[in-house]
Amino acid sequence: MNVLLTSFDPFGAEVQNSSLEILRRLPDRLEGISLVKEVLPTQFVEAPRRLQTLLREIRPDLVLLLGQAGGRKQVHFERVAINCMSARIPDNAGYAPQEIPVLTDAPAAYFTNIPLADLVRHLQDRWMPAAVSNSAGTFVCNCLFYHAMHQIATESLPCLCDFVHIPYLAGQSHVPPNTPCLSAESCVSTIREAISFLARSSE
């Protein structure tokens, strides 16, 4: 099985990104599964462009797109990507779209094609900090997720895909006081187990 894992670089005024820190800690192989790891820029235009190339070149069986969601208490597996960009802050290229579609003449939303409820239940049964999220926001995370699902649908790519939001990590710099955090170890374990479960479920 071939798995593509992506993360984002730090954005805004932050010098770290929890998704990048977790990506760095994940192995290149897991139980015979090949993990291809790529860091994408936090940019509305460039990140989807690079992902489009990766999907066509790697032809992965599973894609997990990792991003940071400061303030969340668990690793959140996203249910849906919506066709909307509305930025609270500019991306790393200085672009801040407001209330415009990710793609014109495209569906209002795409749902993940992984067995979401079964996956999260499996992780929770093992006391892992996992939950379902019903909103990936309207920043670059949602934009990338939407592009991925649109490409999978329009090019009939045989792969599972989901976006995974990682909370701030314990010890991460520039985290506001009293903000929820998770340990890097618990996040890595959750992603590893998610990959193993999804690999088994696709057999």
C-alpha positions, 0 to 999 in steps of 0.5 A: 500500500502506498500512502501520501502524507502532507503537512503545512509549513508555519503560517502567520506569525508562528514559527512552528506548525504542529502538522509539520512536527508530526509529519517529521516524527512519522516513519517512512514505512509502517507495517509494510506500508510505504509512506511518502511525506511532503511539506506543502506551503500554506498558500491557497494556490500553490499547495493544491497545485503541488498536491495535484502533481503528487496525486498523479505521480504517486497514485497513492492508495490513501491520502492524509492531509495534515494541518494545524488547528490551534485550540482543538483538544483532539486529533480531528478527522474532517467529514467535509470540504466546502467550496468556499475560501474566506481567509481570516489572515493572509496565506504565506503568499499574502493572499486573503480571498473573501467569500469566493469558491475554491473552484467555479462550476464545481459541487458545493461540498465533498465528503471524505471517502474514508470510513470516518465513523468506524475509524474514529470509534476504533481510535477512541476504543484504544483511548486515542485522542480522536474525534470527528469534525464537521468543519475544516474551516475556510482557510488553506486546509479546507481549500486543499481538502476540497481540491484533493476530493475534486481531483479524486472524483473527476479523475476517478482516482482509486484512493481514500482521502481525508484531512486531519487537523492536529492541535497545538503540541505541548511545548510548541512555541507561541501557544497562548496560555491555557490553550489545549495541547496534546503531546507529539507522541499521542498525535503520532500514535493516533496517525499511525493507528489510523493508517493501519486501520485504513489499510486493513479496511481497504483490503 
